Amino acid sequence: LHSYYPLGSLQSIVNPVQPTLATEQNGAGSFTLNISRVNGSVGINTGVVQAIVTQTVLDQNPVAIFGVSKVLLPREFSIGNPVE
C-alpha cells in the first residue's frame, strides 16, 4: 500500500478499496486491493485471489509487512488480461 497501515488500522479501514504503489505508476483503477474483515481476520482481495493476513512480520513506522495465506495476484495479471 502507499501509506503506513499497522494491522489495527487495516482492521478498521473505512475505504476498503486501497491503491497500491503500482497504481500510482500505472493509473487510477489499476492494481488495487479490497481490504475487509473475514471471520475475525483481515482479508485482502485482488479481484483474483482472496487471502487472509496470517502474521505481522514487521511493524515499525513507516513500514508494516504482513504474511498472507496466498500469493496476491492482481487482476491485471490474470488469464485474459495481457501482461505488458
SVG drawing of the C-alpha trace seen along z (x, -y; Angstrom):
<svg xmlns="http://www.w3.org/2000/svg" viewBox="-17 -8 27 27">
<polyline fill="none" stroke="black" stroke-width="0.4" points="0.0,0.0 1.1,-3.6 0.8,-4.5 1.7,-3.0 -1.0,-0.8 -0.4,1.2 -2.7,4.3 -5.1,2.4 -5.6,-0.2 -6.3,2.4 -8.9,4.0 -10.8,0.7 -10.1,-0.8 -13.0,-3.0 -12.4,-2.8 -11.9,0.9 -10.5,0.3 -6.9,-0.7 -4.5,-1.7 -1.0,-0.2 2.3,-1.8 1.8,-0.2 -1.5,-2.1 0.4,-5.4 2.8,-4.2 0.0,-2.8 -3.0,-4.9 -6.2,-5.0 -8.1,-1.8 -5.1,0.5 -3.6,2.7 -6.0,2.1 -6.7,4.2 -10.0,4.6 -9.5,5.0 -12.2,6.4 -12.9,8.3 -13.3,12.1 -14.2,14.3 -12.4,12.1 -9.3,11.7 -8.2,9.1 -9.0,10.3 -7.3,8.9 -8.9,9.4 -7.3,8.5 -10.2,9.5 -8.5,12.8 -7.3,14.0 -8.8,13.7 -6.1,14.0 -6.1,13.6 -3.4,11.8 -1.7,14.6 1.0,12.7 2.8,9.5 6.4,9.8 7.5,6.2 5.6,3.2 7.8,0.2 6.6,-3.2 6.9,-3.9 6.8,-0.2 4.4,2.7 5.0,6.1 2.4,8.9 2.4,12.6 -0.7,13.6 -2.2,17.0 -1.9,16.8 0.1,15.0 -1.7,11.8 -2.1,11.9 -3.5,8.7 -6.5,8.8 -4.3,7.2 -2.0,10.4 -4.9,12.9 -5.5,15.0 -7.4,13.0 -5.6,9.8 -2.3,9.4 0.8,8.6 2.8,5.8"/>
</svg>
